[in-house]
Amino acid sequence: AEPVRIESGSGVPADPPLTDAGRRQAERLADWLAAESIDVVYSSPQRRARETAAPIAATRDLEVVVEPGIVEFDVHADHYIPVDEIRRTDPEQWQAMITGEWETLGGESPAEFRARVVAAMDGIIAANPGRRVAAVCHGGVVNAVLGTVLGIEAPLWFDPHYTSLSRIVASRSGVRSVVSLNERSHLDGTRDRD
């Protein structure tokens, strides 16, 4: 869900909490998923992901399992600027993001990132045969996982909305299929479109 904006300059990795709008988004997501069976909830260790995962887990009396492998590519950056703001105000940084020049943004290379993320997701899948898993993560992670399933090489090939849902199914034989991409009905179906 939407995190607080943090300017650069602190020299330490930014780990923002959710905004008020982000907390509402996380609650809407939990409400939307309430009727679905979810056996386990994983989260990136970043605060914004854990705070988004918490309401999903709470509705099921589950603990959130923190998975370091699904942390975002820029986890070491000392700032967090919302993607839509970067797109509007900083074309150079936007180009660096979408073309995979992540080392200049405090991140790892796209190849290292994708390998790490896919290995973590494969581990989550292997640990949960026959179970439905919610993995709360970040836009770059979603791009890497779905891009791998779809055979798309570009590091950032679509812009997931805050708190959107993308679903895959995974067979024991290793076959992965995309079921949905960037679902937003739980956000768009309300008057307050945070």
N, C-alpha and C positions, 0 to 999 in steps of 0.2 A: 504494500500500500504506500501511499505518498509519504515520503520522509521530509523532515525539516531540511531546509536549505542551509548549507554550511560553507562559508567563504574559505578560501585557501589562506595559509599563513601560519597555522598552528604548529606545523611540523610533525604532527602525529596523525595517524590514520583517522579519518572521519568515520564516525559510526552513529549517524543521526537516528533519533527516535521518530515515530510517526507524527505527522501533523494532526490537528483535530479532524481534518477531512480524511486523512489516512486511517485514523481509528474508525471513523464511520464506514469507510470502504471495507476494512477488515471485518467489521460486524456484519455488513451486508453479505460479504462472501460467506461467512459462517452460517448466516441465516439461509442463504441460497443452497448451501451444501447440507443443511440439517437433515433433509429427508434421504440423503444418500448414505450408503454404508461406506464408512472409511475405517480401516483397521489400524492404521498407524499414520502419524503426522511427523514428517521430517521438516527441518528448517536449516537454511544457511545460518552460520553463527552471527551474521550481521544483525544488529538490533532491529532494524526495520523489518526484516524477515521474521524474526522470532516474535515480534509484536503482532505481525499479521497472522502468524500461525496460531498464536495463543487462543483466540476465540474459536477456531475450528476444533482444536484439541479439547477445549473446555466443554463444548457442547456434547462431547463424547466421553468425558472423564478420562482422557488420555494425556500422557506426558508427551511433550514435543521432544523428538530425537534430533539433536543438533548434528548435522553432517558437514564437516569442514570442506569437503570436496565440491559443494555447490555454492561456494561463496563467489561473489562477482569478480570480474577481471581487474577492477580498479580498487580492490580492497585496501591497498596501501596508500591511496590518494588522501591528501589532507583536506579535501573538500568534497562536498556533494552538491551538485547543481542539477536540478531536474532536467531531464532529456529535452523536453519541449522548450525550455528556456535556452539550452545550449543551441538547439536547432535555430532558434530565432535570433540569438544575440552573438553567437560566436561560431561563424561558419568554418573557421580553421579547426577548432576543436571538434566540431560536428563531423567534418571530413576525416579527421584523424580517428574518430570513433568508428565510423562506418567502414573505413578502409582497413581497419585493424592495426593502426599505429599506436597500440595501447601502451607500449613501453614509455612513450612520451607523456602519457596521462597517469603514470604511476601504476601501470598494470603489467601483466605478463604478455607474452606473444600469443596471438590467436591459436597457433598450433599447440602450445603448452596448455593454454586454457581449455581448448576443446578436449584434449587428451585427458586432462584432470577431471573435467565435468562428466564426460562420457564414462570414465572408469567409476566415478562415484555413483552415477545413476545405474550403471550395470550392477554395482554392489548392492544398491538399494533393491533393485529388482530381484537379484539372486537371493537376498535375505528374506524376501516376502512372497514366496510362491503361493499363488491362489488368493492373495490378499489385495485389497484396494488401498493404495497409498496416496496421500497428499504430500507433495514436496513443495514447500514454499521457498522460493528463491528469487532470482533477479532476471532482468531482461536479457542480459548477455548469456546467462545460463540457459534460458528458454530457447534462445536462438541457436546455441550450440547443440543442445539435445535434439530439437526438432530438425535442425539443419542436417544433422547426422542421419536421422531416420529418413529424411526426404532426399538425401544426396546433394544438399546445397552447400557449397564450399564457402560462400561469403560469410565473414564472421558475424555481421549484423545485417540480416536480410529482411527483417521486419521489426516494427516498433510495438512491442507488447504494451498494452495500457496497464497502468497501475492496478493491481488486484484482478487482472484478467485471468481467465482459466484457459489452459491448453491441456489437452488430454492425449495420452498415448496408451495403447495396450501392448503388452509384452508377453510373448509366448516363452515357454521353457526352452524351446529350440533356438531362441535368439532372435526370432522375427519381431520387429517393432512396427506398429502402424499408428499413424496420426488419426485420432478420432475427431478432435476439434482444435481450433486455433483462435486464441485471443477472444474467448467468450466474454461478453460484457453485459449480458441481460440483467444481472443482479445490480449493476450500476445504472444502466440506461433506463431501466424500468421504473425509476423513481424521479420525482420532481427535482430533488436536490442531486445534481449530477456530479458530485465530487469524484 
